[in-house]
Structure formats: C-alpha cells, structure tokens
Amino acid sequence: MTPLTADTLSPPTDALPSDTLSERRTFLRAMLALGIGGFSIGTGEFVIMGLLPEVARDIAVSIPQAGHVISAYALGVVVGAPVLAVLAAGWPRRLLLVALMAFYALGNLASALAPGYGSLNLLRLVTGLPHGTYFGVAALVAAALAPPGRRAQAVGLVMLGLTSATLVGVPIAAALGQAFGWRAAFVFVGAVAVVAAVMVQRWLPDLPAPAGASPWRELGALRRGQVWLTLGIGAIGFGGMFAVFSYIKPTLTEVAGLPVAGVPFVLALFGLGMVAGNLIGSRLADRALMPTIGGLLVWSAVVLGGFVFAAHHVATAAVAVFLIGTVVAIGPALQIRLMDVAGDTQTLAAALNHSAFNAANALGAWLGGVAIAAGLGWTSTGWVGVVLALGGLGVFALALVMEQRGRRQHS
C-alpha cells in the first residue's frame, strides 16, 4: 500500500492548469513583497522601545524624554494615515506602495543621522506618516488579489509581516543597536524597507486606483456611521492589550519574580502569540466576520482578566503573555469590516484602521499608567484591559443595532 504523504494527497504540480499556477505564484509573490514591507514597519515601530537608554545617553536627555520619540512616531501614524490616503487616492496601487516604502526607508535612514533630541523627534514623526496608509492600501491590494472567500487570510498574510517583526525583526535590530549603537537599528530598518520597495515594484501587479477615485470622494468615508463605529471598536477594544503590554516588564519582574534576563524569552512568547492570533483570526474572519469580531472581544476580556491572577507565577504569567499576544487576531477582521462598510471610500477607511490601533496604544498605555499611579498595583492593568475590551464590545453591539435598523429602513 502506498503511504499517505503530502505528495499523494495533493495533485501533482503538472496536473494543475498553468493559469492557476501563474495566479498562485503571482499572489504569493505579492504577499511576500507586501509582508516584507510590513516587517520593516513593524521593526521600525517597536525596536526603539528596547533601545531608549542608549538613545537617551547618546543625545544627552533622560530616558522619559527619549520616550517622546515613540509618541512622535505614533502621532505621525495617526496624522499620516488619513492625509496621505486622501491625497494619493487616485494613484495606481503599486506606485503608491513603492513611494510609501521609499519614504519610510528615507525616514529611518535620516533618523540614524539625527544630531539631537529635537531633530530625532521630528524625523520619527515624519517617518510614521506612511505607516497607516501603507498597511491600508496593502490590505486592499491583498484582498483584491485573494482567491474567493479568503480576503481576511490575504490581509492576515500582509499583517504577518508586522507581527513577525516582534519575533524576528526587533531582536535583530536591537542586537545591532546594542553592538553598534542605536543608529544601526534604524539603518537596518531602512535597508529592509529598500528591499521591500524593490520587491513591490517587481512582484506586485500594476493595479489602477478605483474608477473615479479622488480626494473628495475618499473624505466621504467620514460621513459613514459604520466606519466610525468600526474604528471605535479598534480604538477602544484593542487598547486592553496595550494597557498590559506597556508595563509587562516591571509586572513580570516585580510580581512574578522573573529575572531580568528571562524577560526577552517571555516577550518572544508574546510575539508567537501575535503570529498565531493573526493566522487563526484571519481564517475565522473569512468564515464568519461579525461573530469573529464579537468573539475576539470576549476572548480579549477573558485573557486580560486572567492575567491578573496568572501574573503571580512565572509559568502561568508566560502562558498568559502568549495568550494576550493572540488578541491581535482582531486586526484582519476589523480591516475587512472597514472594507465592507466603506463603499467606494475604502482607501481612507482602510488606512484609518491603523490610526485607530495607535489610538488604542495611547489609550491603553495611559489608562494602565493611571491605574498603577493610583496605587492599584502592576496587575491592575489587566482589569483596565477588561474594561476596554468590554467597551469595545459595547461599540460592537451598537454597530449591530445600527446596521439592523438601517436594513429595516431600506426594506
């Protein structure tokens, strides 16, 4: 009897139609190119968090002051996503993505040359401008190229570049920063962005902008209530993950008793959780989009609440950190939801998804800090996360009610 293997279970390559092989190759190459771009952006966004002492020492400021460069980048994302999405609404997709990635490469290389505090903050703000628009347009392109019924999985492949950056890109860039100075980390990010721009130019089909696309039409997204509600789900419901993760190092060392040397290993579990959540969440979203969004908000509340109790022991804290990473699964689902409710204004809506996620970052970190400063302890960030997840669930419920009401009015 012939043993069952992947070769015997799958049709031979030469049995597939040549046009199917060509389409599959085109799709996979495009996803790889877009994913490398996401990898560069994810690495550039997160690596600075582990190099703040080196940055502060080099530019002669305190560590809290050096932390302002993180806020400057986030501000750039929030501002740049809507502005660039509107201004470039009529650009061909490949040209726009290459331009955004080239912009990101130049911003990081310039950041590596920043002479002082003020210039570094300005350059990080400018570097953050293309972040949201890149992911928004890349998600639209991925969904357009995806096989039927796999839009969310295609978006998940693009987002896989971002999530895998926390697992691979950030450690590599951080190691370079430790060995050769923090500026080397930005050189690395810029170099990867250059590679991504070349890959996008070579491997992405030359897709035109939607017919009739214009800045004025894109602004119509802001008149759609479901767009705002979907953004609200992300900005509030996703904030819980950041409430916990922003203070994860002192929580692990002070509460769980984890040695400082062990923190990177637990953080790697967070990265693994993000990768797993991204892949699983995108598959679930393709099967049932709205139940997936609601279910993931409930899941977020459960794992964040569980962290309050799990954080007291190293082993359980490590498992909890992995599970918290899986909360990122809601990203592809919300991206697809925005595409569905944006109508002919998808570029702006898709880009605003990443503005919402950065708003979640700011909101979660701030509220977590408020709880700690109030003397509620490091683990109180878990309860903050529960409240934010439930808040996102409330916005989700409102979106469902408003959608059903709109259907009755049009029936």
C-alpha angles and dihedrals in degrees: 000000000000111000117241110251136156088266094054094043095049126059114254115263093245089056092064120089112260092235090055091051091048093049092048092049091048092049095048093047091049092049091049092051093048091044092054088054089052089048090056093048093046092050092048093049099049107029095076090064090070095044102051095113091054092046092048093049094048097049094036101243135118121270092250089053091049087054088067089078088067091053091046091055092048090050089052090054093049093048099036098051098067097031098052093038090056097041094048097040093120098046120113108258099240093048091048094050093047090049092049093049092046088051090051092049092052092047093055095044089050090048088057088059097046108133098204152355099288096046092046092053091048093048093048090052091051092045091055093056098088095042100092097036091051093054093042095052092039089055091051091050092047092051091048092052096042123110114254113290095013105089095119092047090053090050088047090056090055091047089048087075089058096045095044089053089071089054102040114004099049095050091049093048092043091051090051089048092051093047101040105016131276092282090068089063091060091046088055092050091048092050092052089049090054090052090049092051091053092047092049091050092050103037108030118090114243098254117182124225114266114281111272094012113163139153091253093053092048090055086063087080088076090063093059114095095201090056090056092045092051090049088049091054089056097040093051107023096045092049093082093072091055092046089063101032095050089066099029097116098057090040092055094045100038101036106025094033093232114166113245090243089062096055096086091055092053090046088054087059088056089054091049089050091053092051092047093045092049093052096043095041093052091052092050091048091056090054099044117356105187096039087051093054092048093043093050092052089054090046090052092053091049098050094042091050090046090054090066089066099030094054093077095074128048097228096048092041090055091052090047092051090053091050092048088055089059090065087083085078088092092068100081091041093055090045091056091044090055090052090052096050100036097072109189093351098073100131095063094039093050092048092048089060089076092046086056092051091051089049086053089052092053095043095047095046092047096049091044089053091049091054093049093046089051089062097252093129135245094288092057087085086075091060089047087054091051091052092049093047090051089047089055089048089054091053089047091053090049090052091053092049093048092048093051091047090051091051092052091050092052096043 
